[in-house]
Amino acid sequence: MTIWKKIEFKIKAAFFAIFRTLFRKGNPARVPVDGTAIKRALILRPDRIGDTVCSFSLIDHLIKNYPNMKLSIFASPKNYGLIKNDPRFENIYIYRRNIFKDIARVFSIRKENYGLLIDMMGDDSVTTLVLSQLCVSNKPRIGVNKKKFGIYYDFTYVQPEPCEDHTIDINLRLLEAFGLRSTEINSFAPPHVSDDSERKAERFLDDIDKKNGPSPRIGFNLSSRGANRDWGLEKSGSLAEKILKDYPRAQIILITVPAERPKGEELERRLKGRAKHIFPNANLTEVSSLIKRLDILISPDTSLVHIARSFQIPVIGLYPEYKQVYKQWLPYRQPEGLVLSYGGDNIFNITVEEVYQVFLKMIKEKMPAVERS
């Protein structure tokens, strides 16, 4: 944790200690919420991309069950690129961690008079607790995994420890606040992708098909949100070479964030044209359009795992075993494909052979007609 992060936590703790007596406590009598009576609701999701993808199932089912309820979202600069054109949301607000801009934004939101607030940050977040208190006035507040702060919400689902459920299923338990049963629900919900993103993905893959002919499309995500999730170019290259040796007609699609494009270009050169790097400056919805057309995605624990599974694309996910947190974030509703690294909060110990054996099993089950050379 950086020194600035520690300072931020201390400031938030001090703010909470000073003002918590002014916070309105929850009232369980407000539950179940009558969704048909609520015209507009605000969702708090000022965090990362993967967390947001794992929220779409709940959001889609609110839209399905309450078509007259308009949803808005308080997001962050990190996940804005995923949702900026998403028709699910009437309004999109951005929490910028700038006290002056955020205070002005909060009070403009308050004037919108939302009839319900849903805090989807799955912990005791001081940030979203304060936002939940300030953004709506005397309206029902629903939260997930609020343990210490649960008294300030009218409904909160707290996951028992140890946690065995996926984050998507935990989020869906918030439907209980409306008297709905989450166990009877189709829980795959992909991000919105524009027609332009679809066309770009189609053109990119059509160019490969013209060169190689129709063949298995294997996505390989080389980027991660931290050094501990970076498997390394050497292992990535060795795995790609093993796949291409046994499946010479396979299409390896290399995916990187724009800032790490040189990494993909280096591997593209190593594979001598037998892999194709995604087009430059691809945004997140364009990457999503490409992923939905893959046969298999290989990726470390990142948001792309959740995007792929939202389209029900098979995933080989590289995860650290650390404290078994992976159980909440593994490839959703997929009995195979999880590759664990033991020995710390990183994926360094995963071998090429471990991943390759999972690949062989998965391609045989998912694409039985594909034969090795």
C-alpha distance (Angstrom), angle and dihedral (degrees) to the residues before:
residue distance angle dihedral
M1 . . .
T2 3.83 . .
I3 3.80 122.9 .
W4 3.81 89.6 -114.0
K5 3.78 91.2 53.6
K6 3.79 90.3 51.5
I7 3.80 90.3 50.0
E8 3.81 90.4 49.0
F9 3.82 90.9 52.6
K10 3.80 91.8 48.8
I11 3.81 91.9 50.9
K12 3.78 91.5 49.1
A13 3.81 91.4 47.8
A14 3.79 90.8 50.8
F15 3.81 91.4 48.6
F16 3.78 90.8 50.0
A17 3.81 92.7 48.5
I18 3.80 91.5 51.9
F19 3.79 100.4 43.2
R20 3.81 105.2 29.0
T21 3.80 91.7 97.7
L22 3.80 87.1 64.6
F23 3.81 94.2 52.1
R24 3.79 117.1 105.5
K25 3.77 114.0 -120.5
G26 3.76 120.6 -134.4
N27 3.79 125.1 -97.1
P28 3.84 114.8 -144.0
A29 3.82 88.6 -160.7
R30 3.82 87.6 76.2
V31 3.83 89.0 69.7
P32 2.96 131.1 122.2
V33 3.78 91.6 47.3
D34 3.80 115.8 -142.1
G35 3.79 99.2 -130.5
T36 3.79 92.3 -173.9
A37 3.80 89.6 63.9
I38 3.82 95.4 52.2
K39 3.78 115.3 88.0
R40 3.80 99.1 -178.7
A41 3.81 133.5 20.2
L42 3.80 133.4 -174.7
I43 3.82 123.0 -141.4
L44 3.80 120.9 -157.4
R45 3.81 111.5 -145.6
P46 3.84 107.5 143.0
D47 3.79 96.5 155.2
R48 3.82 144.9 74.3
I49 3.79 133.0 -23.9
G50 3.80 98.4 -111.5
D51 3.80 92.8 51.8
T52 3.79 88.8 52.0
V53 3.81 93.3 50.9
C54 3.81 88.1 51.9
S55 3.83 88.5 55.9
F56 3.80 96.6 57.1
S57 3.80 94.7 83.9
L58 3.80 92.6 58.9
I59 3.80 90.7 43.5
D60 3.81 92.9 50.0
H61 3.78 92.0 50.9
L62 3.79 92.3 50.2
I63 3.81 88.0 52.8
K64 3.81 91.2 47.3
N65 3.81 95.3 48.0
Y66 3.80 96.7 37.8
P67 3.81 107.8 30.8
N68 3.80 91.8 168.5
M69 3.82 92.4 57.4
K70 3.81 111.3 95.6
L71 3.80 115.3 -150.7
S72 3.79 128.5 -148.5
I73 3.79 127.3 -177.8
F74 3.81 136.1 -145.3
A75 3.81 99.8 -148.6
S76 3.80 138.0 165.0
P77 3.81 136.8 -116.2
K78 3.83 87.2 -102.5
N79 3.80 97.1 60.9
Y80 3.80 99.4 27.7
G81 3.81 92.9 92.8
L82 3.80 89.8 60.5
I83 3.80 97.0 50.7
K84 3.81 106.7 25.5
N85 3.83 93.2 108.2
D86 3.80 97.4 27.7
P87 3.84 110.8 134.1
R88 3.80 89.6 -152.8
F89 3.80 88.7 81.8
E90 3.78 129.4 67.1
N91 3.81 92.5 -166.7
I92 3.80 132.9 11.2
Y93 3.79 118.3 -155.8
I94 3.81 124.2 -173.0
Y95 3.80 124.9 -139.6
R96 3.81 102.8 -149.4
R97 3.82 103.2 178.4
N98 3.80 88.2 -118.4
I99 3.77 108.1 125.6
F100 3.80 95.8 -151.0
K101 3.80 96.4 46.2
D102 3.81 92.6 41.0
I103 3.81 94.6 50.5
A104 3.80 90.1 51.2
R105 3.79 90.1 47.9
V106 3.81 93.3 48.6
F107 3.77 93.1 54.1
S108 3.79 92.4 46.7
I109 3.81 88.1 52.9
R110 3.80 91.2 48.8
K111 3.81 89.3 57.8
E112 3.82 88.8 59.2
N113 3.81 88.0 70.3
Y114 3.80 98.8 -141.7
G115 3.79 113.3 -161.3
L116 3.82 96.9 -146.3
L117 3.80 138.1 23.4
I118 3.81 124.6 -154.7
D119 3.81 115.7 -166.9
M120 3.81 106.5 -160.4
M121 3.79 97.8 177.8
G122 3.80 98.9 118.0
D123 3.78 98.7 -139.4
D124 3.80 143.6 43.5
S125 3.78 94.7 -66.0
V126 3.80 113.8 177.8
T127 3.81 88.2 -161.0
T128 3.78 96.2 59.0
L129 3.81 92.6 37.4
V130 3.81 89.0 59.0
L131 3.81 91.5 42.7
S132 3.81 90.7 49.3
Q133 3.78 90.4 53.6
L134 3.79 95.8 45.8
C135 3.81 102.8 37.4
V136 3.80 97.4 57.9
S137 3.77 131.0 30.8
N138 3.82 122.1 -141.1
K139 3.79 94.4 -24.7
P140 3.82 130.0 126.0
R141 3.80 115.1 -77.3
I142 3.81 121.0 -159.3
G143 3.81 123.4 -168.2
V144 3.78 141.3 175.3
N145 3.81 125.8 -131.3
K146 3.79 93.7 -5.6
K147 3.79 102.5 159.4
K148 3.79 107.2 155.9
F149 3.81 92.8 23.9
G150 3.80 97.3 39.7
I151 3.81 91.7 108.3
Y152 3.80 89.0 69.6
Y153 3.81 93.8 59.4
D154 3.78 129.7 72.4
F155 3.81 90.0 -140.9
T156 3.78 132.8 11.6
Y157 3.76 130.6 169.4
V158 3.81 110.3 -144.5
Q159 3.78 115.6 -162.1
P160 3.83 112.0 -133.5
E161 3.81 117.4 -118.6
P162 2.94 129.4 -81.4
C163 3.79 90.3 43.7
E164 3.81 113.3 -134.5
D165 3.82 99.9 162.3
H166 3.78 128.3 92.7
T167 3.79 117.5 -111.1
I168 3.81 90.7 -114.1
D169 3.81 91.6 57.0
I170 3.81 91.1 45.5
N171 3.81 90.1 53.1
L172 3.80 91.2 48.4
R173 3.79 90.2 58.7
L174 3.82 86.4 74.3
L175 3.79 86.3 76.6
E176 3.81 85.5 75.7
A177 3.81 86.6 74.6
F178 3.81 86.1 67.6
G179 3.79 94.5 44.2
L180 3.83 91.7 -105.0
R181 3.81 125.6 134.7
S182 3.79 113.4 -125.2
T183 3.80 93.6 -165.0
E184 3.80 91.7 71.4
I185 3.78 95.5 56.0
N186 3.80 136.1 103.7
S187 3.77 100.4 -124.5
F188 3.82 104.0 -168.0
A189 3.80 110.3 107.3
P190 3.83 120.1 163.6
P191 3.80 126.8 -158.0
H192 3.77 119.9 -97.2
V193 3.80 113.3 -94.3
S194 3.78 122.8 -167.2
D195 3.79 125.9 -126.6
D196 3.80 88.9 -113.4
S197 3.82 90.8 54.8
E198 3.79 89.7 49.8
R199 3.80 92.1 51.6
K200 3.81 92.7 49.2
A201 3.80 92.0 51.1
E202 3.80 91.4 47.5
R203 3.81 92.9 50.3
F204 3.80 91.9 48.0
L205 3.80 93.5 51.5
D206 3.82 93.9 40.2
D207 3.80 89.4 58.8
I208 3.81 89.7 53.9
D209 3.82 92.3 46.2
K210 3.81 90.9 52.9
K211 3.79 89.2 55.5
N212 3.82 100.8 40.1
G213 3.78 105.4 17.2
P214 3.83 123.2 -126.6
S215 3.80 110.0 -35.1
P216 3.81 140.7 141.7
R217 3.80 112.2 -56.6
I218 3.80 110.4 -141.5
G219 3.80 115.0 -172.6
F220 3.80 116.6 -154.3
N221 3.81 116.8 -166.9
L222 3.81 110.1 -156.6
S223 3.80 97.2 177.1
S224 3.79 129.1 85.1
R225 3.78 137.9 175.1
G226 3.81 93.8 -115.0
A227 3.79 143.7 17.0
N228 3.81 90.8 -105.4
R229 3.83 89.5 63.5
D230 3.82 94.7 47.7
W231 3.82 108.2 106.0
G232 3.80 91.9 -170.0
L233 3.80 134.3 -114.8
E234 3.80 94.2 -99.3
K235 3.81 94.4 59.2
S236 3.79 92.2 38.9
G237 3.79 91.0 52.7
S238 3.80 93.3 46.7
L239 3.80 91.4 51.3
A240 3.81 92.4 48.6
E241 3.81 90.1 50.0
K242 3.82 92.0 51.5
I243 3.81 90.9 50.1
L244 3.81 92.6 48.6
K245 3.79 92.3 46.6
D246 3.80 93.1 56.5
Y247 3.82 96.3 31.1
P248 3.83 104.4 32.6
R249 3.80 93.2 172.3
A250 3.80 93.6 54.7
Q251 3.78 116.5 118.6
I252 3.81 111.6 -133.9
I253 3.81 109.7 -157.2
L254 3.81 111.9 -164.8
I255 3.81 116.1 -150.7
T256 3.80 126.0 -165.5
V257 3.77 136.4 155.2
P258 3.83 110.9 -103.7
A259 3.83 92.7 -104.6
E260 3.82 90.7 58.0
R261 3.78 96.9 44.9
P262 3.84 93.0 120.2
K263 3.81 87.7 63.8
G264 3.80 91.2 58.6
E265 3.78 92.6 43.5
E266 3.81 90.9 53.1
L267 3.80 91.9 52.4
E268 3.81 90.7 44.4
R269 3.81 88.8 57.1
R270 3.80 92.0 46.8
L271 3.80 90.8 54.1
K272 3.83 90.3 49.5
G273 3.77 98.4 -131.4
R274 3.80 95.5 -43.0
A275 3.79 90.1 111.6
K276 3.78 129.4 48.8
H277 3.79 125.0 -143.6
I278 3.80 116.7 -139.3
F279 3.82 114.4 -100.4
P280 3.84 116.3 -82.5
N281 3.82 121.2 -84.2
A282 3.79 93.4 7.0
N283 3.78 109.3 177.4
L284 3.77 124.4 -139.3
T285 3.80 97.1 -95.1
E286 3.82 90.2 49.4
V287 3.80 89.6 51.4
S288 3.82 88.5 48.5
S289 3.82 90.3 53.1
L290 3.78 89.4 52.2
I291 3.80 94.1 46.9
K292 3.81 92.8 53.4
R293 3.83 87.7 60.8
L294 3.82 95.9 52.7
D295 3.78 126.2 102.7
I296 3.82 94.3 -148.6
L297 3.82 133.7 3.9
I298 3.82 121.9 -152.7
S299 3.79 111.5 -161.9
P300 3.77 145.2 146.2
D301 3.81 116.9 -115.8
T302 3.82 99.8 -62.8
S303 3.79 139.6 124.4
L304 3.82 90.6 -86.5
V305 3.82 89.1 70.4
H306 3.81 89.7 60.2
I307 3.80 93.2 43.1
A308 3.81 90.5 52.3
R309 3.79 93.6 47.9
S310 3.81 91.1 47.9
F311 3.83 85.0 63.5
Q312 3.84 88.5 41.9
I313 3.81 91.6 -116.0
P314 3.84 111.8 157.0
V315 3.80 112.1 -107.6
I316 3.78 134.1 -159.7
G317 3.79 100.4 -155.9
L318 3.81 124.6 -165.9
Y319 3.80 109.9 -150.0
P320 3.81 138.7 166.6
E321 3.80 113.8 -118.7
Y322 3.83 89.2 -140.3
K323 3.82 111.3 146.7
Q324 3.83 88.8 -23.9
V325 3.81 90.6 -88.4
Y326 3.81 86.5 140.8
K327 3.80 89.7 78.0
Q328 3.80 89.6 75.3
W329 3.81 94.0 46.8
L330 3.81 108.2 32.0
P331 3.85 121.1 121.4
Y332 3.79 101.5 -61.5
R333 3.81 120.4 -109.3
Q334 3.78 92.5 -11.7
P335 3.83 117.5 128.3
E336 3.81 94.3 -159.3
G337 3.79 137.5 30.2
L338 3.81 100.5 71.6
V339 3.83 113.7 125.9
L340 3.80 114.4 -173.4
S341 3.79 129.9 -156.9
Y342 3.78 115.4 -149.7
G343 3.79 123.0 -154.3
G344 3.78 110.5 55.5
D345 3.78 142.7 -20.3
N346 3.81 95.5 -51.5
I347 3.80 141.9 76.7
F348 3.80 96.8 -128.6
N349 3.81 95.5 112.3
I350 3.80 95.6 58.1
T351 3.80 108.9 109.8
V352 3.79 128.4 -142.3
E353 3.80 90.2 -120.1
E354 3.82 92.6 54.1
V355 3.79 91.6 54.8
Y356 3.80 92.8 42.3
Q357 3.80 93.0 53.8
V358 3.79 89.8 52.4
F359 3.81 89.0 48.6
L360 3.83 91.8 52.5
K361 3.78 91.6 50.4
M362 3.77 93.3 46.4
I363 3.79 98.0 46.6
K364 3.81 90.1 48.4
E365 3.81 91.5 52.4
K366 3.80 97.8 39.6
M367 3.82 99.0 35.9
P368 3.81 108.0 24.3
A369 3.81 92.6 166.0
V370 3.80 92.1 63.4
E371 3.78 111.7 95.5
R372 3.76 131.0 -161.5
S373 3.80 118.2 -117.9
